[in-house]
Amino acid sequence: MKPTTADELTHTVNELNLVSSESLHEICSEQGGRDMSLDQCAQAFVRRELLTSYQLDRLLRGERTGFFYGRAKVLYQTGAGSFARVFRAINVETRAIVAVKVLRSRFSADSEKCKAFRREGEMGHLLRHPNIVAIEDVGQERDTSYITMEFVEGQTLRELVRIRGAIDIDHAIRLIVQLLEGLEYAHRRGVTHRDLKASNVLVSSSGQGKLVDFGLAGIDSAGDKSLGKMVQPRTIDYAALEKLSGMNDDSIRSDIYFLGTIAYLALSGTSALLESRDRAERADPRRFTSVMPLATRAPRLPRELIDTVSRMIHLDPLERWQNAADVRRALESLVGKYTADKKSADGNATADPSTASPVAKSALGTPAYKGRLMLVEPSGQAQAALREFFTRLGYRVLLTENPDRALTRFSSTPVPADCLIMSTQSLGKAAIEAFNKLTADPFLADIPAILIASSKQQGLIDQAHFDDRRKLVLTPIHMKEVDRILDSLLHTQKANTPSSSDS
């Protein structure tokens, strides 16, 4: 039942044990004995950061489940796939941030898929390596299966490349070596991945690569008309590759092939294989036989690196690297060899700042410090992507998920940051309302601000107030454009700030 009054909302929050009794008492006494409307109560919970917007939306829809999985309290959703959703959560006992992967409800009645989901999670629980996301708990809440795992503050490699393009050579080599170390460890334990792809590689904010979803491909075990029944559960991609090569259940060398496609993406900024959700297209042999050579796609890469990666994605398993350790050793010999100030064997600089893309330039070294930004965005996934983006431009990023709290902080002296960034991705209209308050409030009128929105949100954009201090950036965002806008905003701010000699 949907709550219709503040009392009903408070009762539900208390009943579900989402907020401590002390905090509930503070909410109830906030109005000094006056009656509080449902909206006022709801906003008080979010403003005090007692509830996330995600939790509040579910409560206002009348939902009463899905807030807890074992010891994990869900904060908000960070990602979704065909079989499961991923949430950022907090361990109620240790207060540690964790990730919770929850099997989609449509599979709850499928006992085989539920068993496979839990079995593969339990198998992953045995893997403990710095380059593999650790699984902490596997369980069932009501009729829903879930897996609790280490939370990585960062983004997937797919997201990273989408924002930055190709990763500079030395960083890419180090990242792939880390992934190979994790894969090598798993293979020694008798565990193959069977679903290696860029979205199953997490890159932390410190640059550490981690493999996720070991063995979870086992839940995609349905037969396929073009491939036949899969004896060993694996993704359609693996099955298609193995049928083409004439070697079924060739899991170790298949893992090496698909890690090679990940290396190809990191180094070139483009996927080696045609990306598609369509099973028939993914099973088409031409998807593998028509891969553009890495040397053609990224001709500036050093030959020895091209040869190593090309051998990883050789169609003939016998010509491919035979184990992860051999690939790791080959790439380790290249670590540090192709930094910005070094040259390749043919005498050509491998990362020439004068010709590199704007994204590549920023990756050549730590950019000069330009200032401090406050980013308002509830989604952990979006936070990580945007923080990476602005850090690459030379800014320190402060994070908050509450737009009203951000405005309160900017009302104080000194202000917490040089510019306020509002993202509509998760906040929607709430971001517009807070953005417009900057213009309406004389105390906030001089605060530079940027609204990040999608062109698909034109209805929301039309409601926003823009001027010399309030700018719009449409997604996908581009470094040159954002750098120019920030430089203009902050330069104007400094020019308008009186110096001590003017007073």
Summary of the structure (lengths in Angstrom):
residues: 503
radius of gyration: 25.2
end to end distance: 60.7
largest distance: 81.2
contacts: 1591
relative contact order: 0.08
helix: 44%
strand: 17%
